[in-house]
């Protein structure tokens, strides 16, 4: 029976995509894992792999087609002995789902204004495929490449996981929802039905707003996938997260001197540390010093992380990414600097894989390079906090001896989710960040 190949959901927030390029042509034989096409999502251009083997019988969506909805048939795969004439002969053709075709809870990076530079993640759920056991006879376990990577990171045994994809294939949602060596939990009491919330006011319609400017010269700018995601996630973040804000000034003179000395010594290695590299390290160490603040909101619980996984906002054309530096507390300044440069470069080219911009418990948004003195950033769910960093500016300050002197001062604002971090705990976290930056040598101890 011919197999329909569907437009996959290659990012958690993807609703439609552009079929940028076919990597196969009609008549080609493909095997599981072979690359079929390049697809532009709301986040990046990604390669799409085959799940089953067969022959490409017909390409339904030509290369370059934009706004193809997720789960739309884009090609048909034939088994041995089948022909193009068999296409459409069955009223219920089987469907080949993409390796990451299911949408699931994730952190979506977005945001693009000086006062709102991170976005909210959303929980989207596609219709599940019938469950079937994964192959566990030792010959082969069917799992998508992303599912295998996540399983390796979480220490999961794929043979113990039931796949929900086509033919029992293990997909991303299966390993995301699995727990390493977890005992079966006791049955929980049935939850009470949630009370439906009153719909939020939507404001004037697009047509009504357009009429206001009918007598003015204007240009309509269509929303692409990323901008739609930014609008939705930022609105959700501000409506659902109880933000509060903590502000501090940080004296950077000791850090600037220390940075100059290190950069001089690292010249031969081609390494040049930025102030942002020190900020990343300071925040990563602070999350270890105040472990109760290294946490995320999970709806019915708070999840505390052991490692310091720090997200850093990177502006790109049309939006923002927040790539995550994992285990940042274990990495040297030079390693963090190199990794951050690589992630930022690939973010601007939209070449980041989903696991590189999902996760983390804490984010940094630095607009100091644009001359912004201070601002308030929007928390990126499920993170517990985000640090907004302003420019270092020379100001008169009173030193410990009571004398006025000129110092380089940087203003920071910590936006905190009050569901995850209370006021005193947030103040303790910010105090640790300040002390690390004002005494930079301590970060190397």
C-alpha positions as CSV (number, residue, x, y, z in Angstrom):
1,X,0.0,0.0,0.0
2,X,1.5,3.4,-0.9
3,X,2.8,5.5,2.0
4,X,2.1,9.2,2.2
5,X,5.1,11.2,3.4
6,X,3.7,14.1,5.5
7,X,5.1,17.6,6.1
8,X,6.8,17.1,9.5
9,X,6.8,19.4,12.5
10,X,10.6,19.9,12.8
11,X,10.4,22.4,15.6
12,X,8.0,22.4,18.6
13,X,6.2,25.6,17.4
14,X,6.1,24.8,13.7
15,X,2.6,24.9,12.2
16,X,3.7,25.3,8.5
17,X,7.0,25.3,6.6
18,X,8.6,25.9,3.3
19,X,9.8,22.9,1.3
20,X,13.0,24.5,0.3
21,X,14.7,21.7,-1.6
22,X,14.1,18.0,-2.5
23,X,17.1,15.8,-2.0
24,X,15.5,12.9,-3.9
25,X,13.6,12.6,-7.2
26,X,10.8,10.4,-8.4
27,X,12.0,6.9,-9.0
28,X,14.8,7.1,-6.3
29,X,15.0,4.2,-3.8
30,X,15.3,5.4,-0.2
31,X,16.0,3.6,3.1
32,X,15.2,4.6,6.7
33,X,17.4,7.5,7.7
34,X,18.1,8.7,4.1
35,X,17.7,12.5,3.7
36,X,14.6,13.4,1.7
37,X,14.3,17.2,1.7
38,X,15.4,20.5,3.3
39,X,12.6,22.3,5.1
40,X,12.5,25.8,6.4
41,X,10.7,26.0,9.7
42,X,9.9,29.0,11.9
43,X,13.4,28.5,13.4
44,X,15.8,27.1,10.9
45,X,16.4,25.2,7.7
46,X,16.5,21.5,8.7
47,X,17.0,18.2,6.9
48,X,14.1,15.7,6.8
49,X,14.8,12.0,7.0
50,X,12.9,9.0,5.7
51,X,11.3,6.6,8.2
52,X,10.5,3.7,5.9
53,X,12.2,2.3,2.8
54,X,10.7,2.3,-0.6
55,X,10.7,4.1,-3.9
56,X,9.7,7.7,-4.3
57,X,6.6,7.3,-6.4
58,X,5.4,10.8,-6.7
59,X,6.4,14.2,-5.3
60,X,3.2,16.1,-4.4
61,X,4.7,19.4,-3.3
62,X,7.4,21.0,-5.5
63,X,10.5,22.6,-4.1
64,X,10.1,26.2,-3.1
65,X,6.5,25.8,-2.0
66,X,5.9,28.0,1.1
67,X,3.3,27.8,3.9
68,X,2.8,24.0,3.6
69,X,0.8,23.0,6.7
70,X,2.2,20.3,9.0
71,X,0.8,16.8,8.2
72,X,0.1,17.8,4.6
73,X,1.1,15.0,2.2
74,X,4.2,16.1,0.3
75,X,5.2,12.8,-1.5
76,X,4.2,9.2,-1.8
77,X,6.5,6.2,-1.1
78,X,5.9,2.9,-2.9
79,X,6.8,-0.6,-1.7
80,X,8.2,-3.3,-4.0
81,X,5.8,-4.3,-6.7
82,X,3.7,-1.1,-6.4
83,X,3.5,1.5,-9.1
84,X,2.3,5.1,-9.5
85,X,-1.0,3.7,-10.7
86,X,-1.6,2.3,-7.2
87,X,-1.6,5.8,-5.7
88,X,-5.0,6.8,-4.7
89,X,-6.4,3.3,-5.1
90,X,-6.8,2.9,-1.3
91,X,-9.2,5.1,0.6
92,X,-7.0,4.8,3.7
93,X,-3.3,5.0,2.8
94,X,-0.8,4.6,5.6
95,X,1.1,7.7,6.5
96,X,4.8,8.0,7.1
97,X,5.3,10.4,9.9
98,X,8.4,12.5,10.2
99,X,11.0,11.6,12.8
100,X,10.0,14.7,14.8
101,X,6.5,15.2,13.5
102,X,5.0,15.3,17.0
103,X,4.7,18.7,18.7
104,X,5.6,18.6,22.4
105,X,6.4,20.9,25.3
106,X,9.5,23.0,24.6
107,X,11.1,26.3,25.1
108,X,10.7,28.5,22.0
109,X,13.1,31.3,21.6
110,X,11.7,34.6,20.5
111,X,11.6,38.3,21.1
112,X,12.9,41.3,19.3
113,X,12.3,44.5,21.2
114,X,14.6,46.3,23.7
115,X,12.0,45.7,26.5
116,X,11.0,42.2,25.6
117,X,13.8,39.9,24.6
118,X,12.7,36.4,25.4
119,X,9.7,34.3,24.6
120,X,7.4,31.9,26.2
121,X,7.4,28.2,25.3
122,X,4.1,26.5,24.6
123,X,2.7,23.0,25.0
124,X,1.4,21.9,21.7
125,X,0.2,18.3,21.1
126,X,-0.5,16.6,17.8
127,X,-2.8,13.7,17.4
128,X,-0.9,10.6,18.6
129,X,-0.3,7.7,16.3
130,X,-1.4,4.2,17.5
131,X,1.0,2.8,20.0
132,X,3.1,-0.2,19.0
133,X,6.1,-1.8,20.7
134,X,9.6,-0.9,19.5
135,X,11.8,-3.6,18.2
136,X,13.6,-5.2,21.1
137,X,14.8,-8.6,19.8
138,X,18.4,-7.4,19.5
139,X,18.3,-7.0,15.7
140,X,17.3,-3.3,15.6
141,X,15.5,-0.7,17.5
142,X,13.5,1.7,15.4
143,X,14.0,5.3,16.7
144,X,14.5,8.7,15.1
145,X,18.0,10.2,15.3
146,X,16.8,12.9,17.6
147,X,15.2,10.4,19.9
148,X,18.4,8.5,20.1
149,X,20.4,11.6,21.0
150,X,17.9,12.6,23.7
151,X,17.9,9.0,25.1
152,X,21.7,9.1,25.3
153,X,21.6,12.4,27.1
154,X,19.1,11.1,29.6
155,X,20.7,7.7,30.1
156,X,17.6,5.8,28.8
157,X,17.5,2.3,27.4
158,X,15.6,2.5,24.1
159,X,14.7,-1.2,24.3
160,X,12.6,-0.3,27.4
161,X,10.6,2.4,25.6
162,X,7.4,1.9,23.7
163,X,7.3,3.8,20.4
164,X,4.3,5.8,19.4
165,X,5.4,6.5,15.8
166,X,4.7,4.5,12.7
167,X,5.4,0.8,13.0
168,X,6.4,1.3,16.7
169,X,9.1,3.8,15.9
170,X,10.4,5.6,19.0
171,X,10.1,9.4,18.5
172,X,11.1,12.4,20.4
173,X,8.0,12.6,22.6
174,X,8.5,9.0,23.8
175,X,12.0,9.7,25.2
176,X,11.1,13.1,26.5
177,X,8.3,11.6,28.6
178,X,10.4,8.6,29.7
179,X,12.2,8.6,33.1
180,X,15.5,6.8,33.6
181,X,15.0,3.7,35.8
182,X,11.7,5.2,37.1
183,X,9.4,3.0,39.1
184,X,5.8,3.0,38.1
185,X,4.1,5.7,40.1
186,X,1.0,5.1,42.2
187,X,-2.2,5.9,40.6
188,X,-3.1,9.5,41.2
189,X,-6.6,10.6,42.1
190,X,-8.6,11.9,39.2
191,X,-8.1,15.6,38.7
192,X,-11.1,17.9,39.0
193,X,-12.2,19.4,35.7
194,X,-10.6,22.8,35.2
195,X,-12.8,25.8,35.2
196,X,-12.7,27.4,31.8
197,X,-11.0,30.8,31.8
198,X,-12.8,33.7,30.4
199,X,-11.5,34.6,26.9
200,X,-9.0,37.4,26.9
201,X,-10.0,40.5,25.0
202,X,-8.7,40.5,21.5
203,X,-8.7,44.2,20.7
204,X,-9.6,45.7,17.4
205,X,-9.6,43.5,14.3
206,X,-6.8,43.8,11.7
207,X,-9.3,45.4,9.3
208,X,-10.4,47.9,11.9
209,X,-6.8,48.9,12.5
210,X,-6.1,49.2,8.8
211,X,-9.0,51.5,8.4
212,X,-7.5,53.9,10.9
213,X,-4.6,54.4,8.6
214,X,-6.5,54.3,5.3
215,X,-5.6,57.9,4.5
216,X,-1.9,57.4,5.3
217,X,0.9,55.9,3.2
218,X,1.7,52.5,4.7
219,X,3.3,49.2,3.8
220,X,2.0,45.8,5.1
221,X,4.6,43.4,6.4
222,X,3.4,39.8,6.3
223,X,4.2,37.8,9.4
224,X,6.6,34.9,8.9
225,X,6.7,31.8,11.1
226,X,9.2,33.2,13.5
227,X,7.4,36.6,14.0
228,X,4.1,34.7,14.6
229,X,5.8,32.6,17.2
230,X,7.3,35.7,18.8
231,X,3.9,37.4,19.0
232,X,2.2,34.4,20.5
233,X,4.9,33.4,23.0
234,X,5.6,37.0,24.3
235,X,1.9,37.5,24.8
236,X,1.6,34.2,26.7
237,X,4.6,35.0,28.8
238,X,3.4,38.4,30.0
239,X,-0.2,37.1,30.6
240,X,0.7,33.9,32.5
241,X,4.0,34.6,34.4
242,X,4.0,36.7,37.6
243,X,7.2,38.7,36.9
244,X,9.0,40.7,39.5
245,X,12.2,42.6,39.0
246,X,15.4,43.1,41.0
247,X,18.0,45.7,40.0
248,X,21.6,46.1,40.9
249,X,24.6,48.2,39.7
250,X,27.9,46.3,39.2
251,X,31.4,47.9,39.3
252,X,33.3,46.4,36.4
253,X,36.8,47.9,36.9
254,X,38.3,44.8,38.4
255,X,36.8,42.7,35.7
256,X,38.0,44.9,32.9
257,X,41.5,44.9,34.2
258,X,41.5,41.1,34.7
259,X,40.0,40.6,31.2
260,X,42.7,42.7,29.6
261,X,45.4,40.6,31.4
262,X,43.8,37.3,30.3
263,X,43.4,38.4,26.7
264,X,47.0,39.5,26.5
265,X,48.1,36.0,27.8
266,X,45.7,34.3,25.4
267,X,46.8,36.2,22.3
268,X,48.9,33.2,21.1
269,X,45.9,30.9,21.2
270,X,43.7,33.3,19.2
271,X,41.2,33.7,22.1
272,X,39.6,37.0,23.0
273,X,37.3,37.0,26.0
274,X,34.3,39.3,26.0
275,X,32.5,40.8,29.0
276,X,29.6,38.6,28.0
277,X,31.7,35.5,28.5
278,X,32.3,36.6,32.1
279,X,28.6,37.3,32.6
280,X,27.8,33.8,31.4
281,X,30.3,32.3,33.8
282,X,29.2,34.4,36.7
283,X,25.6,33.4,36.2
284,X,26.5,29.7,35.8
285,X,28.5,29.8,39.1
286,X,25.7,31.7,40.9
287,X,23.2,29.0,40.0
288,X,25.5,26.5,41.7
289,X,26.0,28.8,44.7
290,X,22.2,29.3,45.0
291,X,20.9,25.9,43.9
292,X,17.3,26.5,44.9
293,X,17.1,29.2,42.2
294,X,18.3,26.8,39.5
295,X,14.8,25.8,38.7
296,X,12.0,25.8,36.1
297,X,8.2,25.9,36.3
298,X,6.5,22.7,35.2
299,X,2.9,23.5,35.7
300,X,2.1,21.2,38.7
301,X,5.6,21.3,40.2
302,X,9.0,23.0,40.3
303,X,11.9,21.1,38.7
304,X,15.3,21.9,40.1
305,X,18.3,21.3,37.8
306,X,21.7,20.1,39.0
307,X,23.8,21.5,36.1
308,X,23.9,25.1,35.2
309,X,22.4,25.3,31.7
310,X,22.4,29.0,30.7
311,X,20.6,30.4,27.6
312,X,21.9,33.5,25.9
313,X,19.7,35.7,23.7
314,X,21.1,36.2,20.1
315,X,19.5,38.7,17.8
316,X,19.0,37.5,14.2
317,X,17.2,39.0,11.3
318,X,13.5,39.0,12.1
319,X,13.7,37.7,15.6
320,X,15.8,36.1,18.4
321,X,17.3,32.8,19.4
322,X,18.3,31.7,22.8
323,X,20.9,28.9,22.4
324,X,21.8,27.0,25.6
325,X,25.3,26.6,27.0
326,X,25.0,23.3,28.9
327,X,27.1,22.6,32.0
328,X,28.4,26.1,31.8
329,X,29.7,26.0,35.4
330,X,32.2,23.2,34.4
331,X,33.6,25.1,31.4
332,X,36.5,27.5,31.2
333,X,36.0,31.1,30.1
334,X,37.8,30.3,26.8
335,X,35.6,27.2,26.2
336,X,32.5,29.2,26.9
337,X,33.7,32.0,24.5
338,X,34.3,29.5,21.7
339,X,31.0,27.7,22.2
340,X,29.1,30.9,22.3
341,X,30.6,32.2,19.1
342,X,29.8,29.0,17.3
343,X,26.2,28.9,18.6
344,X,25.6,32.6,17.7
345,X,27.0,32.1,14.2
346,X,24.8,29.1,13.5
347,X,21.8,30.9,15.1
348,X,22.2,33.8,12.7
349,X,22.3,31.2,9.8
350,X,19.3,29.4,11.3
351,X,21.3,26.2,11.5
352,X,20.7,25.4,15.2
353,X,19.2,22.0,16.0
354,X,16.2,22.1,18.4
355,X,18.2,20.5,21.3
356,X,20.6,23.5,21.1
357,X,18.0,26.1,21.8
358,X,15.7,24.2,24.1
359,X,16.1,23.7,27.9
360,X,18.1,25.6,30.4
361,X,16.8,27.2,33.6
362,X,18.1,30.7,33.2
363,X,18.7,33.2,30.4
364,X,20.8,36.3,29.7
365,X,19.8,39.2,27.4
366,X,22.6,41.7,26.8
367,X,21.7,45.0,25.1
368,X,24.6,46.9,26.5
369,X,26.3,46.8,23.1
370,X,23.5,48.9,21.7
371,X,24.0,51.6,24.4
372,X,21.0,50.6,26.5
373,X,21.6,51.5,30.1
374,X,18.9,49.2,31.6
375,X,15.8,47.4,30.6
376,X,13.4,44.6,31.8
377,X,13.5,41.3,29.9
378,X,10.6,38.9,29.5
379,X,11.1,35.5,31.1
380,X,11.5,32.6,28.6
381,X,9.2,29.8,30.0
382,X,9.8,27.4,31.7
383,X,12.9,29.3,32.9
384,X,12.8,30.7,36.5
385,X,14.6,34.0,35.6
386,X,16.4,36.1,33.0
387,X,19.1,38.7,33.5
388,X,18.8,41.9,31.5
389,X,22.3,43.4,31.0
390,X,22.9,47.1,30.2
391,X,26.0,49.0,29.1
392,X,29.0,49.6,31.2
393,X,29.2,53.4,31.7
394,X,31.7,55.5,33.6
395,X,30.0,57.2,36.6
396,X,31.1,59.0,39.8
397,X,30.8,56.6,42.7
398,X,31.7,56.8,46.4
399,X,34.5,54.3,47.3
400,X,35.0,52.5,50.6
401,X,37.0,55.4,51.9
402,X,34.1,57.7,51.4
403,X,35.8,59.5,48.4
404,X,34.3,60.2,45.0
405,X,36.0,58.4,42.1
406,X,35.1,57.4,38.6
407,X,34.2,53.8,38.0
408,X,32.7,51.7,35.2
409,X,29.2,50.7,36.3
410,X,26.9,48.2,34.6
411,X,23.2,48.1,35.5
412,X,21.4,44.7,35.5
413,X,17.8,43.7,36.1
414,X,16.8,40.2,37.1
415,X,13.3,39.3,36.0
416,X,12.0,36.5,38.2
417,X,9.1,34.1,38.0
418,X,7.5,34.4,41.5
419,X,6.0,30.9,41.2
420,X,9.6,29.5,41.1
421,X,11.7,32.0,43.0
422,X,10.6,34.1,45.9
423,X,11.9,37.6,46.6
424,X,14.6,36.7,49.1
425,X,15.9,33.8,47.0
426,X,16.0,36.0,43.9
427,X,18.0,38.6,45.8
428,X,20.4,36.0,46.9
429,X,20.9,34.8,43.3
430,X,21.5,38.4,42.1
431,X,23.9,39.0,45.0
432,X,25.9,36.0,43.9
433,X,26.1,37.2,40.3
434,X,27.2,40.6,41.4
435,X,29.9,39.2,43.7
436,X,31.2,36.9,40.9
437,X,31.5,39.8,38.5
438,X,33.1,42.3,40.9
439,X,35.6,39.6,42.0
440,X,36.3,37.8,38.7
441,X,39.3,35.8,39.9
442,X,37.0,33.9,42.3
443,X,35.2,32.4,39.2
444,X,38.4,30.6,38.3
445,X,38.9,29.0,41.7
